[in-house]
Amino acid sequence: MKRVNVSSAVGEYPVLIGSGLLSRVGEIARTAWPGRRALIVTDQNVARLYLDPCRTSLVELGFEVESVIINPGEESKTLDTLYSLYNACHAAHLSRIDGVIALGGGVVGDLAGFAAATYLRGVAHLQVPTTLLAQVDAAVGGKTGIDLPFGKNMVGAFYPPKAVVADLKTLQTLEPRRFAEGMAEVIKYGCLFDEALFSALEREEVDLAELVYRSVQLKAEVVARDERDKGERNLLNFGHTIGHALEQATKFSRYTHGEAVAIGMVTALKIGERLDVTEREVRSRLVRLLEKWGLPTESEIPLEKLVPALASDKKRWGSEVQFVLLQKIGQSLLKPIAIGKLEQLLGEVWSGE
């Protein structure tokens, strides 16, 4: 088992990475909160595979366990679903000494984490991510939230879990497209901070445990320095300004999150080239690596469909977007760009028709 400790304003918490860790959720929960009640939040796909072993590990350690199963997909990150989780917390008789367990991908983690952050003004929670994307990114760092009709993750809270339990065995049941979605985030870390990781991915020389560990390590280092997105943590949004706009414009039905981010990263490089920030060879390396994983690098969605989402992007500071650019692989920077200027630049580089 590998372990990465993540610093937060309320203390340090571990990210545990290994195979077979689902059987230890009860043991970890026992040290996470003093009560003996737990509510497992999961979705229909994950419940079929992993709800029973997760529940068993808790029951064997003396927990009274209830569960709530939501529909899979981004469409569930709504106020209505959040309200259903509050009802489930009440029905499970959770008190302030009990906890919530998020068993699933990023959607489950965001929803369950936000419910835990706000129910009774805060109860403990564990993140038990079952997708590569959640293990390397979404479950780490304490961001929770839901979507609103005009934007993704527009309401939420910074609320660190007591622990993150990343069981690598759960990745064996991922469809290839969902695994590739997570690889987009791994590739993002290489682009931003670690040319050696990027090069190893190009050579296909990184095993799964090391890949997850290094990604979590890189994110933990950034979160420790800027937990609440006041500066450096915004770098982790590389590809996400355009990616979120694409998801919003297509009603979360055309692209997975990782696919949208892949397109967003390539688009950001084109903008960086226009601004004489990004070295020319960077884009060709990124495109080749993304294509190895079957990830898209362009979109035919018309630009005018993206513009409304750009204007409501949560990363906007006043009339500017904190846009993430690469100088070269492993070196990144934040550049404030006025929304009007960003739309102009997109008009010059966007391939949509």
Secondary structure, DSSP 8 states (H G I E B T S, - for coil): -EEEEE--TT--EEEEEESSGGGGHHHHHHHH-SSSEEEEEEEHHHIIIIIHHHHHHHHTTT-EEEEEEE-SSGGG-SHHHHHHHHHHHHHTT--TT-EEEEEESHHHHHHHHHHHHHGGG--EEEEEE-SHHIIIIITSS-EEEEEETTEEEEEEEE---SEEEEEGGGGGGS-HHHHHHHHHHHHHHHHHH-HHHHHHHHHT---HHHHHHHHHHHHHHHHHH-TTSSSGGGGGGTTHHHHHHHHHHTTTSSS-HHHHHHHHHHHHHHHHHHTT-S-HHHHHHHHHHHHHTT------S-HHHHHHHHHT-TTEETTEEEEEEEEETTEEEEEEEEHHHHHHHHHHH----
